[in-house]
Each structure stands twice: as structure tokens, then as C-alpha cells.
Amino acid sequence: MAFTNWLALKTAILNAISDGSVLTSSYTINGRTINFRSLKEVTDFIVFIDQQITAEAGGARTFASFKNPT
């Protein structure tokens, strides 16, 4: 599978989970191959992909909170 964008990669991984092939799958991104060995690795990678999707979309907003030092 060639990398096109993070959302397409997430869709491919979710499809692989639904058909049961995810635990024997590998993905190549920018020349680096990632092999999944457990469902935990896959779900951790999906969290990472969600962060990348957010960054591609302009990122999330960060707010500062100031507390009274007393």
C-alpha cells in the first residue's frame, strides 16, 4: 500500500481490522515498513494517525491556564 494521506491509511487499517487481516499486515511509509504484531500496536498506531490527521487539518487549539500563586 502506497502512502497517500493519513486518513486513507487509517481507513485501510480499520478495514484490515474488520476483515481480520491486520495482525499479519505491514505498512510502508516513506520507505519505512511497519509490521503489526498485536492489536495493541495497531490501536496505538491509530492514535498516532489521529494526531497526524489533526495536524494536517491545522492542528488543535491550545489554551493556557493561569493560576493564582496563593
mmCIF file of the N, C-alpha and C atoms, coordinates in Angstrom:
data_MODEL
# 
_entry.id   MODEL 
# 
loop_
_atom_site.group_PDB 
_atom_site.id 
_atom_site.type_symbol 
_atom_site.label_atom_id 
_atom_site.label_alt_id 
_atom_site.label_comp_id 
_atom_site.label_asym_id 
_atom_site.label_entity_id 
_atom_site.label_seq_id 
_atom_site.pdbx_PDB_ins_code 
_atom_site.Cartn_x 
_atom_site.Cartn_y 
_atom_site.Cartn_z 
_atom_site.occupancy 
_atom_site.B_iso_or_equiv 
_atom_site.pdbx_formal_charge 
_atom_site.auth_seq_id 
_atom_site.auth_comp_id 
_atom_site.auth_asym_id 
_atom_site.auth_atom_id 
_atom_site.pdbx_PDB_model_num 
ATOM 1   N N  . MET A 1 1  ? 0.838   -1.181  0.000  1.00 0.00 ? 1  MET A N  1 
ATOM 2   C CA . MET A 1 1  ? 0.000   0.000   0.000  1.00 0.00 ? 1  MET A CA 1 
ATOM 3   C C  . MET A 1 1  ? 0.882   1.242   0.000  1.00 0.00 ? 1  MET A C  1 
ATOM 4   N N  . ALA A 1 2  ? 0.682   2.099   -0.953 1.00 0.00 ? 2  ALA A N  1 
ATOM 5   C CA . ALA A 1 2  ? 1.425   3.352   -1.017 1.00 0.00 ? 2  ALA A CA 1 
ATOM 6   C C  . ALA A 1 2  ? 0.753   4.379   -0.112 1.00 0.00 ? 2  ALA A C  1 
ATOM 7   N N  . PHE A 1 3  ? 1.571   5.163   0.576  1.00 0.00 ? 3  PHE A N  1 
ATOM 8   C CA . PHE A 1 3  ? 1.037   6.192   1.458  1.00 0.00 ? 3  PHE A CA 1 
ATOM 9   C C  . PHE A 1 3  ? 0.534   7.363   0.625  1.00 0.00 ? 3  PHE A C  1 
ATOM 10  N N  . THR A 1 4  ? -0.725  7.743   0.835  1.00 0.00 ? 4  THR A N  1 
ATOM 11  C CA . THR A 1 4  ? -1.272  8.919   0.156  1.00 0.00 ? 4  THR A CA 1 
ATOM 12  C C  . THR A 1 4  ? -1.562  10.029  1.156  1.00 0.00 ? 4  THR A C  1 
ATOM 13  N N  . ASN A 1 5  ? -2.276  9.686   2.231  1.00 0.00 ? 5  ASN A N  1 
ATOM 14  C CA . ASN A 1 5  ? -2.515  10.632  3.319  1.00 0.00 ? 5  ASN A CA 1 
ATOM 15  C C  . ASN A 1 5  ? -2.903  9.847   4.561  1.00 0.00 ? 5  ASN A C  1 
ATOM 16  N N  . TRP A 1 6  ? -2.922  10.519  5.692  1.00 0.00 ? 6  TRP A N  1 
ATOM 17  C CA . TRP A 1 6  ? -3.162  9.838   6.968  1.00 0.00 ? 6  TRP A CA 1 
ATOM 18  C C  . TRP A 1 6  ? -4.561  9.263   7.059  1.00 0.00 ? 6  TRP A C  1 
ATOM 19  N N  . LEU A 1 7  ? -5.546  9.964   6.526  1.00 0.00 ? 7  LEU A N  1 
ATOM 20  C CA . LEU A 1 7  ? -6.923  9.477   6.598  1.00 0.00 ? 7  LEU A CA 1 
ATOM 21  C C  . LEU A 1 7  ? -7.093  8.198   5.776  1.00 0.00 ? 7  LEU A C  1 
ATOM 22  N N  . ALA A 1 8  ? -6.467  8.145   4.611  1.00 0.00 ? 8  ALA A N  1 
ATOM 23  C CA . ALA A 1 8  ? -6.537  6.932   3.785  1.00 0.00 ? 8  ALA A CA 1 
ATOM 24  C C  . ALA A 1 8  ? -5.851  5.766   4.481  1.00 0.00 ? 8  ALA A C  1 
ATOM 25  N N  . LEU A 1 9  ? -4.732  6.038   5.151  1.00 0.00 ? 9  LEU A N  1 
ATOM 26  C CA . LEU A 1 9  ? -4.041  4.983   5.891  1.00 0.00 ? 9  LEU A CA 1 
ATOM 27  C C  . LEU A 1 9  ? -4.907  4.462   7.031  1.00 0.00 ? 9  LEU A C  1 
ATOM 28  N N  . LYS A 1 10 ? -5.559  5.381   7.758  1.00 0.00 ? 10 LYS A N  1 
ATOM 29  C CA . LYS A 1 10 ? -6.439  4.963   8.857  1.00 0.00 ? 10 LYS A CA 1 
ATOM 30  C C  . LYS A 1 10 ? -7.580  4.107   8.335  1.00 0.00 ? 10 LYS A C  1 
ATOM 31  N N  . THR A 1 11 ? -8.161  4.507   7.218  1.00 0.00 ? 11 THR A N  1 
ATOM 32  C CA . THR A 1 11 ? -9.252  3.729   6.619  1.00 0.00 ? 11 THR A CA 1 
ATOM 33  C C  . THR A 1 11 ? -8.774  2.327   6.251  1.00 0.00 ? 11 THR A C  1 
ATOM 34  N N  . ALA A 1 12 ? -7.592  2.230   5.667  1.00 0.00 ? 12 ALA A N  1 
ATOM 35  C CA . ALA A 1 12 ? -7.041  0.920   5.296  1.00 0.00 ? 12 ALA A CA 1 
ATOM 36  C C  . ALA A 1 12 ? -6.806  0.042   6.518  1.00 0.00 ? 12 ALA A C  1 
ATOM 37  N N  . ILE A 1 13 ? -6.310  0.634   7.597  1.00 0.00 ? 13 ILE A N  1 
ATOM 38  C CA . ILE A 1 13 ? -6.066  -0.140  8.818  1.00 0.00 ? 13 ILE A CA 1 
ATOM 39  C C  . ILE A 1 13 ? -7.383  -0.590  9.437  1.00 0.00 ? 13 ILE A C  1 
ATOM 40  N N  . LEU A 1 14 ? -8.375  0.298   9.484  1.00 0.00 ? 14 LEU A N  1 
ATOM 41  C CA . LEU A 1 14 ? -9.676  -0.082  10.038 1.00 0.00 ? 14 LEU A CA 1 
ATOM 42  C C  . LEU A 1 14 ? -10.329 -1.179  9.199  1.00 0.00 ? 14 LEU A C  1 
ATOM 43  N N  . ASN A 1 15 ? -10.164 -1.120  7.883  1.00 0.00 ? 15 ASN A N  1 
ATOM 44  C CA . ASN A 1 15 ? -10.670 -2.194  7.026  1.00 0.00 ? 15 ASN A CA 1 
ATOM 45  C C  . ASN A 1 15 ? -9.948  -3.509  7.312  1.00 0.00 ? 15 ASN A C  1 
ATOM 46  N N  . ALA A 1 16 ? -8.640  -3.438  7.547  1.00 0.00 ? 16 ALA A N  1 
ATOM 47  C CA . ALA A 1 16 ? -7.871  -4.640  7.865  1.00 0.00 ? 16 ALA A CA 1 
ATOM 48  C C  . ALA A 1 16 ? -8.298  -5.221  9.212  1.00 0.00 ? 16 ALA A C  1 
ATOM 49  N N  . ILE A 1 17 ? -8.661  -4.364  10.161 1.00 0.00 ? 17 ILE A N  1 
ATOM 50  C CA . ILE A 1 17 ? -9.167  -4.854  11.450 1.00 0.00 ? 17 ILE A CA 1 
ATOM 51  C C  . ILE A 1 17 ? -10.487 -5.586  11.226 1.00 0.00 ? 17 ILE A C  1 
ATOM 52  N N  . SER A 1 18 ? -11.358 -4.997  10.415 1.00 0.00 ? 18 SER A N  1 
ATOM 53  C CA . SER A 1 18 ? -12.682 -5.590  10.223 1.00 0.00 ? 18 SER A CA 1 
ATOM 54  C C  . SER A 1 18 ? -12.630 -6.919  9.483  1.00 0.00 ? 18 SER A C  1 
ATOM 55  N N  . ASP A 1 19 ? -11.654 -7.104  8.582  1.00 0.00 ? 19 ASP A N  1 
ATOM 56  C CA . ASP A 1 19 ? -11.581 -8.389  7.876  1.00 0.00 ? 19 ASP A CA 1 
ATOM 57  C C  . ASP A 1 19 ? -10.615 -9.381  8.522  1.00 0.00 ? 19 ASP A C  1 
ATOM 58  N N  . GLY A 1 20 ? -9.993  -8.976  9.630  1.00 0.00 ? 20 GLY A N  1 
ATOM 59  C CA . GLY A 1 20 ? -9.139  -9.889  10.381 1.00 0.00 ? 20 GLY A CA 1 
ATOM 60  C C  . GLY A 1 20 ? -7.717  -10.021 9.879  1.00 0.00 ? 20 GLY A C  1 
ATOM 61  N N  . SER A 1 21 ? -7.349  -9.283  8.860  1.00 0.00 ? 21 SER A N  1 
ATOM 62  C CA . SER A 1 21 ? -6.002  -9.423  8.307  1.00 0.00 ? 21 SER A CA 1 
ATOM 63  C C  . SER A 1 21 ? -4.976  -8.497  8.954  1.00 0.00 ? 21 SER A C  1 
ATOM 64  N N  . VAL A 1 22 ? -5.395  -7.672  9.889  1.00 0.00 ? 22 VAL A N  1 
ATOM 65  C CA . VAL A 1 22 ? -4.500  -6.653  10.435 1.00 0.00 ? 22 VAL A CA 1 
ATOM 66  C C  . VAL A 1 22 ? -3.304  -7.246  11.183 1.00 0.00 ? 22 VAL A C  1 
ATOM 67  N N  . LEU A 1 23 ? -3.457  -8.366  11.803 1.00 0.00 ? 23 LEU A N  1 
ATOM 68  C CA . LEU A 1 23 ? -2.357  -8.910  12.606 1.00 0.00 ? 23 LEU A CA 1 
ATOM 69  C C  . LEU A 1 23 ? -1.263  -9.536  11.755 1.00 0.00 ? 23 LEU A C  1 
ATOM 70  N N  . THR A 1 24 ? -1.489  -9.654  10.482 1.00 0.00 ? 24 THR A N  1 
ATOM 71  C CA . THR A 1 24 ? -0.447  -10.157 9.588  1.00 0.00 ? 24 THR A CA 1 
ATOM 72  C C  . THR A 1 24 ? -0.074  -9.108  8.550  1.00 0.00 ? 24 THR A C  1 
ATOM 73  N N  . SER A 1 25 ? -0.416  -7.859  8.813  1.00 0.00 ? 25 SER A N  1 
ATOM 74  C CA . SER A 1 25 ? -0.205  -6.798  7.832  1.00 0.00 ? 25 SER A CA 1 
ATOM 75  C C  . SER A 1 25 ? 1.034   -5.972  8.130  1.00 0.00 ? 25 SER A C  1 
ATOM 76  N N  . SER A 1 26 ? 1.518   -5.323  7.121  1.00 0.00 ? 26 SER A N  1 
ATOM 77  C CA . SER A 1 26 ? 2.581   -4.349  7.277  1.00 0.00 ? 26 SER A CA 1 
ATOM 78  C C  . SER A 1 26 ? 2.256   -3.163  6.372  1.00 0.00 ? 26 SER A C  1 
ATOM 79  N N  . TYR A 1 27 ? 2.764   -2.015  6.758  1.00 0.00 ? 27 TYR A N  1 
ATOM 80  C CA . TYR A 1 27 ? 2.543   -0.798  6.002  1.00 0.00 ? 27 TYR A CA 1 
ATOM 81  C C  . TYR A 1 27 ? 3.890   -0.129  5.789  1.00 0.00 ? 27 TYR A C  1 
ATOM 82  N N  . THR A 1 28 ? 4.100   0.454   4.627  1.00 0.00 ? 28 THR A N  1 
ATOM 83  C CA . THR A 1 28 ? 5.334   1.163   4.327  1.00 0.00 ? 28 THR A CA 1 
ATOM 84  C C  . THR A 1 28 ? 5.016   2.642   4.167  1.00 0.00 ? 28 THR A C  1 
ATOM 85  N N  . ILE A 1 29 ? 5.695   3.466   4.967  1.00 0.00 ? 29 ILE A N  1 
ATOM 86  C CA . ILE A 1 29 ? 5.522   4.910   4.925  1.00 0.00 ? 29 ILE A CA 1 
ATOM 87  C C  . ILE A 1 29 ? 6.894   5.535   4.730  1.00 0.00 ? 29 ILE A C  1 
ATOM 88  N N  . ASN A 1 30 ? 7.050   6.263   3.653  1.00 0.00 ? 30 ASN A N  1 
ATOM 89  C CA . ASN A 1 30 ? 8.321   6.926   3.342  1.00 0.00 ? 30 ASN A CA 1 
ATOM 90  C C  . ASN A 1 30 ? 9.512   5.970   3.428  1.00 0.00 ? 30 ASN A C  1 
ATOM 91  N N  . GLY A 1 31 ? 9.353   4.776   2.923  1.00 0.00 ? 31 GLY A N  1 
ATOM 92  C CA . GLY A 1 31 ? 10.434  3.805   2.898  1.00 0.00 ? 31 GLY A CA 1 
ATOM 93  C C  . GLY A 1 31 ? 10.613  3.001   4.171  1.00 0.00 ? 31 GLY A C  1 
ATOM 94  N N  . ARG A 1 32 ? 9.827   3.268   5.191  1.00 0.00 ? 32 ARG A N  1 
ATOM 95  C CA . ARG A 1 32 ? 9.935   2.532   6.453  1.00 0.00 ? 32 ARG A CA 1 
ATOM 96  C C  . ARG A 1 32 ? 8.750   1.581   6.566  1.00 0.00 ? 32 ARG A C  1 
ATOM 97  N N  . THR A 1 33 ? 9.042   0.300   6.746  1.00 0.00 ? 33 THR A N  1 
ATOM 98  C CA . THR A 1 33 ? 7.986   -0.702  6.852  1.00 0.00 ? 33 THR A CA 1 
ATOM 99  C C  . THR A 1 33 ? 7.661   -0.952  8.311  1.00 0.00 ? 33 THR A C  1 
ATOM 100 N N  . ILE A 1 34 ? 6.372   -0.949  8.618  1.00 0.00 ? 34 ILE A N  1 
ATOM 101 C CA . ILE A 1 34 ? 5.900   -1.198  9.975  1.00 0.00 ? 34 ILE A CA 1 
ATOM 102 C C  . ILE A 1 34 ? 5.102   -2.492  9.955  1.00 0.00 ? 34 ILE A C  1 
ATOM 103 N N  . ASN A 1 35 ? 5.508   -3.457  10.774 1.00 0.00 ? 35 ASN A N  1 
ATOM 104 C CA . ASN A 1 35 ? 4.795   -4.722  10.908 1.00 0.00 ? 35 ASN A CA 1 
ATOM 105 C C  . ASN A 1 35 ? 4.061   -4.743  12.238 1.00 0.00 ? 35 ASN A C  1 
ATOM 106 N N  . PHE A 1 36 ? 2.785   -5.085  12.191 1.00 0.00 ? 36 PHE A N  1 
ATOM 107 C CA . PHE A 1 36 ? 1.994   -5.140  13.409 1.00 0.00 ? 36 PHE A CA 1 
ATOM 108 C C  . PHE A 1 36 ? 1.997   -6.549  13.955 1.00 0.00 ? 36 PHE A C  1 
ATOM 109 N N  . ARG A 1 37 ? 2.192   -6.672  15.261 1.00 0.00 ? 37 ARG A N  1 
ATOM 110 C CA . ARG A 1 37 ? 2.228   -7.971  15.894 1.00 0.00 ? 37 ARG A CA 1 
ATOM 111 C C  . ARG A 1 37 ? 1.092   -8.184  16.886 1.00 0.00 ? 37 ARG A C  1 
ATOM 112 N N  . SER A 1 38 ? 0.446   -7.112  17.290 1.00 0.00 ? 38 SER A N  1 
ATOM 113 C CA . SER A 1 38 ? -0.662  -7.244  18.241 1.00 0.00 ? 38 SER A CA 1 
ATOM 114 C C  . SER A 1 38 ? -1.696  -6.154  17.976 1.00 0.00 ? 38 SER A C  1 
ATOM 115 N N  . LEU A 1 39 ? -2.905  -6.389  18.445 1.00 0.00 ? 39 LEU A N  1 
ATOM 116 C CA . LEU A 1 39 ? -3.957  -5.387  18.288 1.00 0.00 ? 39 LEU A CA 1 
ATOM 117 C C  . LEU A 1 39 ? -3.621  -4.112  19.051 1.00 0.00 ? 39 LEU A C  1 
ATOM 118 N N  . LYS A 1 40 ? -2.901  -4.225  20.160 1.00 0.00 ? 40 LYS A N  1 
ATOM 119 C CA . LYS A 1 40 ? -2.477  -3.052  20.940 1.00 0.00 ? 40 LYS A CA 1 
ATOM 120 C C  . LYS A 1 40 ? -1.585  -2.151  20.092 1.00 0.00 ? 40 LYS A C  1 
ATOM 121 N N  . GLU A 1 41 ? -0.646  -2.738  19.364 1.00 0.00 ? 41 GLU A N  1 
ATOM 122 C CA . GLU A 1 41 ? 0.212   -1.942  18.488 1.00 0.00 ? 41 GLU A CA 1 
ATOM 123 C C  . GLU A 1 41 ? -0.613  -1.215  17.429 1.00 0.00 ? 41 GLU A C  1 
ATOM 124 N N  . VAL A 1 42 ? -1.591  -1.897  16.900 1.00 0.00 ? 42 VAL A N  1 
ATOM 125 C CA . VAL A 1 42 ? -2.442  -1.302  15.877 1.00 0.00 ? 42 VAL A CA 1 
ATOM 126 C C  . VAL A 1 42 ? -3.227  -0.133  16.457 1.00 0.00 ? 42 VAL A C  1 
ATOM 127 N N  . THR A 1 43 ? -3.826  -0.325  17.618 1.00 0.00 ? 43 THR A N  1 
ATOM 128 C CA . THR A 1 43 ? -4.625  0.756   18.209 1.00 0.00 ? 43 THR A CA 1 
ATOM 129 C C  . THR A 1 43 ? -3.739  1.926   18.627 1.00 0.00 ? 43 THR A C  1 
ATOM 130 N N  . ASP A 1 44 ? -2.526  1.652   19.105 1.00 0.00 ? 44 ASP A N  1 
ATOM 131 C CA . ASP A 1 44 ? -1.598  2.742   19.427 1.00 0.00 ? 44 ASP A CA 1 
ATOM 132 C C  . ASP A 1 44 ? -1.238  3.525   18.164 1.00 0.00 ? 44 ASP A C  1 
ATOM 133 N N  . PHE A 1 45 ? -1.055  2.810   17.063 1.00 0.00 ? 45 PHE A N  1 
ATOM 134 C CA . PHE A 1 45 ? -0.727  3.466   15.807 1.00 0.00 ? 45 PHE A CA 1 
ATOM 135 C C  . PHE A 1 45 ? -1.904  4.304   15.305 1.00 0.00 ? 45 PHE A C  1 
ATOM 136 N N  . ILE A 1 46 ? -3.116  3.842   15.522 1.00 0.00 ? 46 ILE A N  1 
ATOM 137 C CA . ILE A 1 46 ? -4.298  4.620   15.129 1.00 0.00 ? 46 ILE A CA 1 
ATOM 138 C C  . ILE A 1 46 ? -4.367  5.921   15.919 1.00 0.00 ? 46 ILE A C  1 
ATOM 139 N N  . VAL A 1 47 ? -4.000  5.891   17.193 1.00 0.00 ? 47 VAL A N  1 
ATOM 140 C CA . VAL A 1 47 ? -3.947  7.124   17.993 1.00 0.00 ? 47 VAL A CA 1 
ATOM 141 C C  . VAL A 1 47 ? -2.938  8.096   17.368 1.00 0.00 ? 47 VAL A C  1 
ATOM 142 N N  . PHE A 1 48 ? -1.766  7.577   16.986 1.00 0.00 ? 48 PHE A N  1 
ATOM 143 C CA . PHE A 1 48 ? -0.760  8.402   16.325 1.00 0.00 ? 48 PHE A CA 1 
ATOM 144 C C  . PHE A 1 48 ? -1.297  8.976   15.013 1.00 0.00 ? 48 PHE A C  1 
ATOM 145 N N  . ILE A 1 49 ? -1.969  8.150   14.231 1.00 0.00 ? 49 ILE A N  1 
ATOM 146 C CA . ILE A 1 49 ? -2.536  8.600   12.960 1.00 0.00 ? 49 ILE A CA 1 
ATOM 147 C C  . ILE A 1 49 ? -3.556  9.706   13.198 1.00 0.00 ? 49 ILE A C  1 
ATOM 148 N N  . ASP A 1 50 ? -4.393  9.558   14.236 1.00 0.00 ? 50 ASP A N  1 
ATOM 149 C CA . ASP A 1 50 ? -5.373  10.604  14.559 1.00 0.00 ? 50 ASP A CA 1 
ATOM 150 C C  . ASP A 1 50 ? -4.675  11.933  14.858 1.00 0.00 ? 50 ASP A C  1 
ATOM 151 N N  . GLN A 1 51 ? -3.531  11.880  15.542 1.00 0.00 ? 51 GLN A N  1 
ATOM 152 C CA . GLN A 1 51 ? -2.765  13.093  15.825 1.00 0.00 ? 51 GLN A CA 1 
ATOM 153 C C  . GLN A 1 51 ? -2.243  13.708  14.525 1.00 0.00 ? 51 GLN A C  1 
ATOM 154 N N  . GLN A 1 52 ? -1.806  12.868  13.591 1.00 0.00 ? 52 GLN A N  1 
ATOM 155 C CA . GLN A 1 52 ? -1.311  13.367  12.314 1.00 0.00 ? 52 GLN A CA 1 
ATOM 156 C C  . GLN A 1 52 ? -2.443  13.966  11.475 1.00 0.00 ? 52 GLN A C  1 
ATOM 157 N N  . ILE A 1 53 ? -3.613  13.353  11.527 1.00 0.00 ? 53 ILE A N  1 
ATOM 158 C CA . ILE A 1 53 ? -4.777  13.885  10.806 1.00 0.00 ? 53 ILE A CA 1 
ATOM 159 C C  . ILE A 1 53 ? -5.134  15.259  11.354 1.00 0.00 ? 53 ILE A C  1 
ATOM 160 N N  . THR A 1 54 ? -5.105  15.405  12.670 1.00 0.00 ? 54 THR A N  1 
ATOM 161 C CA . THR A 1 54 ? -5.384  16.694  13.304 1.00 0.00 ? 54 THR A CA 1 
ATOM 162 C C  . THR A 1 54 ? -4.358  17.734  12.876 1.00 0.00 ? 54 THR A C  1 
ATOM 163 N N  . ALA A 1 55 ? -3.087  17.343  12.828 1.00 0.00 ? 55 ALA A N  1 
ATOM 164 C CA . ALA A 1 55 ? -2.028  18.272  12.426 1.00 0.00 ? 55 ALA A CA 1 
ATOM 165 C C  . ALA A 1 55 ? -2.204  18.696  10.970 1.00 0.00 ? 55 ALA A C  1 
ATOM 166 N N  . GLU A 1 56 ? -2.572  17.745  10.099 1.00 0.00 ? 56 GLU A N  1 
ATOM 167 C CA . GLU A 1 56 ? -2.801  18.075  8.693  1.00 0.00 ? 56 GLU A CA 1 
ATOM 168 C C  . GLU A 1 56 ? -3.955  19.052  8.518  1.00 0.00 ? 56 GLU A C  1 
ATOM 169 N N  . ALA A 1 57 ? -4.932  18.953  9.404  1.00 0.00 ? 57 ALA A N  1 
ATOM 170 C CA . ALA A 1 57 ? -6.114  19.801  9.309  1.00 0.00 ? 57 ALA A CA 1 
ATOM 171 C C  . ALA A 1 57 ? -5.905  21.159  9.973  1.00 0.00 ? 57 ALA A C  1 
ATOM 172 N N  . GLY A 1 58 ? -4.706  21.452  10.405 1.00 0.00 ? 58 GLY A N  1 
ATOM 173 C CA . GLY A 1 58 ? -4.435  22.751  11.012 1.00 0.00 ? 58 GLY A CA 1 
ATOM 174 C C  . GLY A 1 58 ? -4.172  22.672  12.494 1.00 0.00 ? 58 GLY A C  1 
ATOM 175 N N  . GLY A 1 59 ? -4.169  21.469  13.045 1.00 0.00 ? 59 GLY A N  1 
ATOM 176 C CA . GLY A 1 59 ? -3.839  21.292  14.449 1.00 0.00 ? 59 GLY A CA 1 
ATOM 177 C C  . GLY A 1 59 ? -4.970  21.620  15.379 1.00 0.00 ? 59 GLY A C  1 
ATOM 178 N N  . ALA A 1 60 ? -4.717  21.366  16.614 1.00 0.00 ? 60 ALA A N  1 
ATOM 179 C CA . ALA A 1 60 ? -5.696  21.641  17.663 1.00 0.00 ? 60 ALA A CA 1 
ATOM 180 C C  . ALA A 1 60 ? -5.350  22.954  18.344 1.00 0.00 ? 60 ALA A C  1 
ATOM 181 N N  . ARG A 1 61 ? -6.305  23.514  18.987 1.00 0.00 ? 61 ARG A N  1 
ATOM 182 C CA . ARG A 1 61 ? -6.064  24.743  19.732 1.00 0.00 ? 61 ARG A CA 1 
ATOM 183 C C  . ARG A 1 61 ? -5.552  24.402  21.118 1.00 0.00 ? 61 ARG A C  1 
ATOM 184 N N  . THR A 1 62 ? -4.609  25.212  21.582 1.00 0.00 ? 62 THR A N  1 
ATOM 185 C CA . THR A 1 62 ? -4.053  25.042  22.919 1.00 0.00 ? 62 THR A CA 1 
ATOM 186 C C  . THR A 1 62 ? -4.358  26.294  23.717 1.00 0.00 ? 62 THR A C  1 
ATOM 187 N N  . PHE A 1 63 ? -4.847  26.110  24.925 1.00 0.00 ? 63 PHE A N  1 
ATOM 188 C CA . PHE A 1 63 ? -5.188  27.230  25.779 1.00 0.00 ? 63 PHE A CA 1 
ATOM 189 C C  . PHE A 1 63 ? -4.323  27.190  27.029 1.00 0.00 ? 63 PHE A C  1 
ATOM 190 N N  . ALA A 1 64 ? -3.876  28.358  27.471 1.00 0.00 ? 64 ALA A N  1 
ATOM 191 C CA . ALA A 1 64 ? -3.084  28.463  28.692 1.00 0.00 ? 64 ALA A CA 1 
ATOM 192 C C  . ALA A 1 64 ? -4.029  28.718  29.855 1.00 0.00 ? 64 ALA A C  1 
ATOM 193 N N  . SER A 1 65 ? -3.666  28.181  30.986 1.00 0.00 ? 65 SER A N  1 
ATOM 194 C CA . SER A 1 65 ? -4.440  28.406  32.191 1.00 0.00 ? 65 SER A CA 1 
ATOM 195 C C  . SER A 1 65 ? -3.513  28.967  33.253 1.00 0.00 ? 65 SER A C  1 
ATOM 196 N N  . PHE A 1 66 ? -3.844  30.114  33.788 1.00 0.00 ? 66 PHE A N  1 
ATOM 197 C CA . PHE A 1 66 ? -3.008  30.741  34.801 1.00 0.00 ? 66 PHE A CA 1 
ATOM 198 C C  . PHE A 1 66 ? -3.680  30.603  36.153 1.00 0.00 ? 66 PHE A C  1 
ATOM 199 N N  . LYS A 1 67 ? -2.893  30.192  37.130 1.00 0.00 ? 67 LYS A N  1 
ATOM 200 C CA . LYS A 1 67 ? -3.425  30.008  38.475 1.00 0.00 ? 67 LYS A CA 1 
ATOM 201 C C  . LYS A 1 67 ? -2.822  31.038  39.418 1.00 0.00 ? 67 LYS A C  1 
ATOM 202 N N  . ASN A 1 68 ? -3.614  31.435  40.379 1.00 0.00 ? 68 ASN A N  1 
ATOM 203 C CA . ASN A 1 68 ? -3.169  32.366  41.393 1.00 0.00 ? 68 ASN A CA 1 
ATOM 204 C C  . ASN A 1 68 ? -2.145  31.668  42.278 1.00 0.00 ? 68 ASN A C  1 
ATOM 205 N N  . PRO A 1 69 ? -0.930  32.226  42.469 1.00 0.00 ? 69 PRO A N  1 
ATOM 206 C CA . PRO A 1 69 ? 0.108   31.541  43.236 1.00 0.00 ? 69 PRO A CA 1 
ATOM 207 C C  . PRO A 1 69 ? -0.131  31.496  44.741 1.00 0.00 ? 69 PRO A C  1 
ATOM 208 N N  . THR A 1 70 ? -1.264  31.968  45.237 1.00 0.00 ? 70 THR A N  1 
ATOM 209 C CA . THR A 1 70 ? -1.504  31.973  46.680 1.00 0.00 ? 70 THR A CA 1 
ATOM 210 C C  . THR A 1 70 ? -1.982  30.660  47.185 1.00 0.00 ? 70 THR A C  1 
# 
